[in-house]
């Protein structure tokens, strides 16, 4: 049993350094947990919620306008083709199917 606890001077120093590193990491972890952001002032929370509601409503309005604009543009494009009488449809080019290697059977 005595041989198990016998260490050289370099081994003792290494063990002490590792223990100090572990202690610093533990103290750092506790310190980080203590530095949590405090809950905001209730008045500020009210303002934040109001701002988020405005932003959400503005985003939904802009999405609706964009959808309407795209729809109108598609209709105009189709009307133009019919008026010109030269509706040229592009042939659909599909990529050639990949070559499949046979699966070996055992």
Backbone as a chain_set.jsonl record, in Angstrom:
{"seq": "XXXXXXXXXXXXXXXXXXXXXXXXXXXXXXXXXXXXXXXXXXXXXXXXXXXXXXXXXXXXXXXXXXXXXXXXXXXXXXXXXXXXXXXXXXXXXXXXXXXXXXXXXX", "coords": {"N": [[0.823, -1.184, 0.0], [2.002, 1.209, 0.647], [3.646, 1.764, -1.492], [1.843, 2.532, -3.424], [1.086, 5.17, -2.82], [3.426, 6.547, -3.043], [5.229, 9.157, -4.467], [7.083, 11.019, -6.904], [8.88, 14.167, -6.809], [8.172, 15.731, -9.078], [5.796, 14.509, -9.881], [4.168, 15.118, -7.682], [4.058, 17.928, -7.897], [2.779, 18.166, -10.4], [0.298, 17.017, -9.798], [-0.656, 18.861, -7.92], [-0.855, 21.148, -9.534], [-2.853, 20.331, -11.349], [-5.006, 20.005, -9.552], [-5.318, 22.664, -8.715], [-6.1, 23.847, -11.137], [-8.58, 22.571, -11.543], [-9.952, 23.573, -9.297], [-10.019, 26.312, -9.92], [-11.612, 26.247, -12.224], [-14.045, 25.327, -11.122], [-14.687, 27.444, -9.349], [-14.934, 29.461, -11.241], [-17.177, 28.51, -12.69], [-19.185, 28.702, -10.73], [-19.12, 31.438, -10.331], [-19.963, 32.398, -12.843], [-22.571, 31.485, -12.885], [-23.671, 33.043, -10.881], [-23.714, 35.517, -12.028], [-26.015, 35.997, -13.545], [-28.315, 37.545, -15.811], [-30.42, 40.009, -14.503], [-33.988, 40.068, -13.941], [-35.927, 42.075, -16.083], [-37.128, 45.428, -15.586], [-40.547, 45.851, -14.726], [-41.913, 47.861, -16.174], [-40.26, 48.182, -18.385], [-40.492, 45.639, -19.505], [-43.138, 45.711, -20.348], [-42.983, 47.686, -22.351], [-41.283, 46.346, -24.11], [-42.839, 44.123, -24.883], [-44.899, 45.495, -26.213], [-43.482, 46.664, -28.332], [-42.603, 44.322, -29.671], [-45.092, 43.336, -30.488], [-45.841, 45.308, -32.319], [-43.839, 45.001, -34.261], [-44.342, 42.38, -35.12], [-46.89, 42.736, -36.277], [-46.293, 44.506, -38.347], [-44.593, 42.941, -39.882], [-46.346, 40.91, -40.725], [-48.101, 42.401, -42.311], [-46.377, 43.288, -44.35], [-45.683, 40.847, -45.502], [-48.154, 40.037, -46.543], [-48.585, 42.041, -48.487], [-46.431, 41.523, -50.206], [-47.123, 39.004, -51.155], [-49.45, 39.617, -52.577], [-48.4, 41.279, -54.575], [-46.739, 39.502, -55.987], [-48.691, 37.792, -56.989], [-50.18, 39.454, -58.698], [-48.194, 40.107, -60.54], [-47.756, 37.618, -61.765], [-50.237, 37.249, -63.03], [-50.208, 39.387, -64.869], [-48.096, 38.608, -66.513], [-49.127, 36.309, -67.728], [-51.264, 37.43, -69.134], [-49.935, 39.008, -70.988], [-48.659, 37.131, -72.607], [-50.866, 35.93, -73.848], [-51.899, 38.058, -75.289], [-49.894, 38.649, -77.132], [-49.859, 36.359, -78.596], [-47.868, 34.626, -79.07], [-47.048, 32.334, -77.454], [-44.546, 30.697, -76.146], [-43.661, 27.783, -74.914], [-41.218, 26.542, -72.819], [-39.372, 23.641, -73.334], [-39.453, 21.029, -70.99], [-36.611, 20.202, -69.384], [-35.321, 17.407, -68.177], [-32.97, 16.045, -65.956], [-30.673, 13.491, -66.92], [-31.223, 10.148, -65.839], [-29.447, 8.783, -63.071], [-26.785, 6.466, -63.315], [-27.089, 3.26, -62.073], [-25.241, 1.207, -60.019], [-24.915, -2.298, -59.906], [-26.079, -4.093, -57.06], [-24.153, -6.054, -54.985], [-24.776, -9.461, -54.311], [-24.774, -11.794, -51.718]], "CA": [[0.0, 0.0, 0.0], [2.884, 2.359, 0.737], [4.155, 2.014, -2.841], [0.767, 3.157, -4.195], [1.063, 6.601, -2.518], [4.763, 7.1, -3.199], [5.319, 9.979, -5.667], [8.278, 11.84, -7.035], [8.626, 15.591, -6.653], [7.492, 16.207, -10.29], [4.418, 14.001, -9.848], [3.422, 15.914, -6.696], [3.817, 19.263, -8.479], [1.766, 18.002, -11.442], [-0.991, 16.784, -9.131], [-1.076, 20.139, -7.326], [-1.267, 22.029, -10.637], [-4.151, 19.851, -11.849], [-6.025, 20.33, -8.547], [-5.548, 24.117, -8.762], [-6.885, 24.116, -12.358], [-9.958, 22.118, -11.278], [-10.554, 24.521, -8.352], [-10.295, 27.565, -10.646], [-12.772, 26.009, -13.089], [-15.253, 25.271, -10.286], [-14.992, 28.803, -8.894], [-15.414, 30.184, -12.425], [-18.538, 28.067, -12.996], [-20.074, 29.291, -9.724], [-19.158, 32.879, -10.609], [-20.782, 32.64, -14.035], [-23.983, 31.271, -12.518], [-24.102, 34.16, -10.051], [-23.809, 36.725, -12.861], [-27.16, 35.905, -14.454], [-28.981, 38.841, -15.994], [-31.588, 40.219, -13.643], [-35.216, 40.259, -14.692], [-36.089, 43.48, -16.465], [-38.113, 46.231, -14.884], [-41.875, 45.586, -15.309], [-42.249, 48.871, -17.179], [-39.496, 47.86, -19.586], [-41.087, 44.435, -20.095], [-44.356, 46.154, -21.04], [-42.547, 48.341, -23.586], [-40.726, 45.324, -25.001], [-43.97, 43.374, -25.454], [-45.593, 46.381, -27.15], [-42.625, 46.768, -29.509], [-42.663, 43.05, -30.383], [-46.398, 43.251, -31.133], [-45.8, 46.184, -33.491], [-42.969, 44.397, -35.265], [-45.056, 41.239, -35.686], [-47.97, 43.198, -37.149], [-45.676, 45.09, -39.542], [-44.078, 41.826, -40.689], [-47.459, 40.219, -41.375], [-48.597, 43.278, -43.373], [-45.435, 43.288, -45.471], [-45.795, 39.54, -46.155], [-49.385, 40.052, -47.328], [-48.357, 42.904, -49.648], [-45.513, 40.835, -51.107], [-47.869, 37.927, -51.795], [-50.345, 40.236, -53.561], [-47.576, 41.773, -55.674], [-46.333, 38.349, -56.793], [-49.867, 37.267, -57.67], [-50.482, 40.387, -59.777], [-47.141, 39.973, -61.546], [-48.001, 36.385, -62.52], [-51.394, 37.472, -63.898], [-49.769, 40.262, -65.961], [-47.249, 37.833, -67.393], [-49.994, 35.438, -68.515], [-52.032, 38.268, -70.056], [-49.025, 39.444, -72.045], [-48.463, 36.005, -73.521], [-52.068, 35.717, -74.642], [-52.057, 39.171, -76.215], [-48.903, 38.541, -78.199], [-50.171, 35.204, -79.414], [-46.665, 33.833, -79.264], [-46.73, 31.693, -76.197], [-43.561, 29.649, -76.368], [-43.363, 27.055, -73.698], [-39.902, 25.935, -72.823], [-39.463, 22.203, -73.068], [-38.913, 20.715, -69.663], [-35.416, 19.38, -69.47], [-35.075, 16.639, -66.972], [-31.633, 15.477, -65.994], [-30.622, 12.061, -67.216], [-31.187, 9.374, -64.598], [-28.135, 8.313, -62.685], [-26.527, 5.039, -63.544], [-27.09, 2.51, -60.833], [-24.364, 0.041, -59.985], [-25.634, -3.441, -59.326], [-25.775, -4.388, -55.667], [-23.678, -7.437, -54.899], [-25.549, -10.355, -53.443], [-23.928, -12.804, -51.102]], "C": [[0.876, 1.259, 0.0], [3.424, 2.73, -0.639], [3.121, 2.751, -3.699], [0.77, 4.676, -4.011], [2.423, 7.274, -2.673], [4.847, 7.858, -4.522], [6.643, 10.722, -5.683], [7.883, 13.303, -6.886], [7.859, 16.149, -7.856], [6.034, 15.737, -10.337], [3.571, 14.798, -8.862], [3.087, 17.293, -7.25], [2.74, 19.192, -9.565], [0.381, 17.813, -10.858], [-1.525, 18.084, -8.532], [-1.556, 21.095, -8.415], [-2.631, 21.62, -11.169], [-5.263, 20.18, -10.857], [-6.331, 21.825, -8.532], [-6.377, 24.476, -9.989], [-8.347, 23.719, -12.151], [-10.661, 23.097, -10.337], [-10.905, 25.833, -9.045], [-11.512, 27.392, -11.555], [-14.07, 25.955, -12.284], [-15.653, 26.662, -9.794], [-15.513, 29.638, -10.065], [-16.844, 29.808, -12.779], [-19.541, 28.67, -12.018], [-20.214, 30.789, -9.98], [-20.029, 33.214, -11.804], [-22.261, 32.472, -13.709], [-24.523, 32.429, -11.682], [-24.325, 35.429, -10.868], [-24.93, 36.632, -13.885], [-27.769, 37.291, -14.637], [-30.246, 38.909, -15.134], [-32.833, 40.36, -14.52], [-35.413, 41.755, -14.928], [-37.179, 44.136, -15.619], [-39.484, 45.983, -15.516], [-42.292, 46.611, -16.36], [-41.516, 48.599, -18.488], [-40.074, 46.628, -20.288], [-42.351, 44.797, -20.875], [-43.993, 46.811, -22.366], [-42.011, 47.329, -24.592], [-41.849, 44.526, -25.662], [-44.716, 44.208, -26.498], [-44.786, 46.511, -28.441], [-42.676, 45.483, -30.332], [-43.993, 42.883, -31.102], [-46.43, 44.124, -32.385], [-44.973, 45.559, -34.605], [-43.667, 43.219, -35.921], [-46.149, 41.689, -36.632], [-47.409, 43.805, -38.426], [-45.179, 43.984, -40.459], [-45.223, 41.112, -41.402], [-48.04, 41.079, -42.493], [-47.665, 43.259, -44.581], [-45.475, 41.958, -46.205], [-47.047, 39.479, -47.023], [-49.208, 40.881, -48.598], [-47.447, 42.214, -50.66], [-46.242, 39.713, -51.843], [-48.805, 38.495, -52.867], [-49.559, 40.695, -54.782], [-47.151, 40.629, -56.571], [-47.509, 37.819, -57.605], [-50.217, 38.151, -58.874], [-49.451, 40.248, -60.888], [-47.351, 38.719, -62.381], [-49.17, 36.579, -63.486], [-50.995, 38.333, -65.095], [-48.934, 39.487, -66.967], [-48.095, 36.93, -68.295], [-50.818, 36.246, -69.528], [-51.168, 38.696, -71.235], [-48.809, 38.339, -73.058], [-49.68, 35.823, -74.43], [-52.257, 36.83, -75.658], [-51.099, 39.049, -77.385], [-49.217, 37.379, -79.131], [-48.975, 34.3, -79.655], [-46.246, 33.221, -77.931], [-45.794, 30.523, -76.477], [-43.255, 28.999, -75.02], [-41.995, 26.414, -73.83], [-40.061, 24.442, -72.567], [-38.815, 21.903, -71.718], [-37.74, 19.756, -69.83], [-35.211, 18.69, -68.138], [-33.675, 16.054, -67.052], [-31.701, 13.973, -66.253], [-30.551, 11.283, -65.91], [-29.765, 8.878, -64.313], [-27.989, 6.834, -62.971], [-26.413, 4.352, -62.196], [-26.146, 1.32, -60.942], [-25.135, -1.111, -59.389], [-25.161, -3.704, -57.885], [-25.3, -5.826, -55.573], [-24.542, -8.242, -53.95], [-24.628, -11.453, -52.951], [-24.702, -14.064, -50.874]], "O": [[0.503, 2.269, -0.598], [3.637, 3.911, -0.915], [3.486, 3.508, -4.598], [0.481, 5.403, -4.962], [2.537, 8.478, -2.445], [4.574, 7.29, -5.579], [7.238, 11.014, -4.646], [6.699, 13.636, -6.843], [6.966, 16.975, -7.666], [5.151, 16.473, -10.776], [2.416, 15.12, -9.141], [1.964, 17.773, -7.093], [1.88, 20.07, -9.638], [-0.595, 18.375, -11.354], [-2.719, 18.37, -8.631], [-2.563, 21.78, -8.233], [-3.479, 22.478, -11.415], [-6.349, 20.592, -11.265], [-7.485, 22.215, -8.355], [-7.268, 25.321, -9.901], [-9.25, 24.457, -12.544], [-11.83, 23.422, -10.546], [-11.965, 26.405, -8.791], [-12.349, 28.29, -11.647], [-15.09, 26.485, -12.725], [-16.832, 27.014, -9.822], [-16.435, 30.436, -9.894], [-17.644, 30.676, -13.129], [-20.622, 29.1, -12.42], [-21.307, 31.342, -9.857], [-20.756, 34.207, -11.785], [-23.101, 33.226, -14.198], [-25.707, 32.756, -11.768], [-25.055, 36.321, -10.435], [-24.791, 37.148, -14.994], [-27.74, 38.113, -13.722], [-31.025, 37.959, -15.071], [-32.742, 40.727, -15.692], [-35.101, 42.582, -14.071], [-38.025, 43.467, -15.025], [-39.577, 45.909, -16.741], [-42.957, 46.261, -17.335], [-42.081, 48.764, -19.569], [-40.137, 46.58, -21.516], [-42.6, 44.244, -21.946], [-44.617, 46.532, -23.39], [-42.261, 47.448, -25.791], [-41.811, 44.283, -26.868], [-45.116, 43.691, -27.541], [-45.356, 46.473, -29.531], [-42.781, 45.539, -31.557], [-44.031, 42.347, -32.21], [-46.989, 43.72, -33.404], [-45.373, 45.59, -35.769], [-43.602, 43.061, -37.14], [-46.327, 41.088, -37.692], [-48.0, 43.633, -39.493], [-45.324, 44.074, -41.678], [-45.084, 40.745, -42.569], [-48.436, 40.544, -43.528], [-48.131, 43.218, -45.72], [-45.316, 41.935, -47.426], [-47.008, 38.927, -48.123], [-49.638, 40.462, -49.673], [-47.682, 42.32, -51.864], [-46.001, 39.497, -53.031], [-48.936, 37.915, -53.945], [-50.015, 40.513, -55.911], [-47.192, 40.76, -57.794], [-47.35, 37.441, -58.766], [-50.519, 37.637, -59.951], [-49.81, 40.269, -62.066], [-47.143, 38.752, -63.593], [-49.11, 36.129, -64.631], [-51.4, 38.044, -66.221], [-49.069, 39.705, -68.171], [-47.814, 36.801, -69.487], [-51.042, 35.791, -70.65], [-51.645, 38.737, -72.369], [-48.78, 38.602, -74.26], [-49.539, 35.591, -75.63], [-52.723, 36.581, -76.77], [-51.478, 39.327, -78.522], [-48.879, 37.414, -80.314], [-49.079, 33.31, -80.379], [-45.207, 33.567, -77.37], [-46.216, 29.484, -76.985], [-42.667, 29.608, -74.126], [-41.674, 25.813, -74.855], [-40.808, 24.036, -71.676], [-37.773, 22.457, -71.367], [-37.882, 18.65, -70.352], [-34.959, 19.325, -67.115], [-33.248, 15.613, -68.119], [-32.648, 13.291, -65.861], [-29.887, 11.717, -64.969], [-28.996, 8.596, -65.232], [-28.943, 6.061, -62.88], [-25.717, 4.824, -61.297], [-26.257, 0.518, -61.869], [-25.926, -0.921, -58.464], [-23.983, -3.548, -57.563], [-25.99, -6.732, -56.042], [-24.979, -7.747, -52.911], [-23.801, -11.97, -53.703], [-24.156, -15.039, -50.359]]}, "num_chains": 1, "name": "protein.A"}
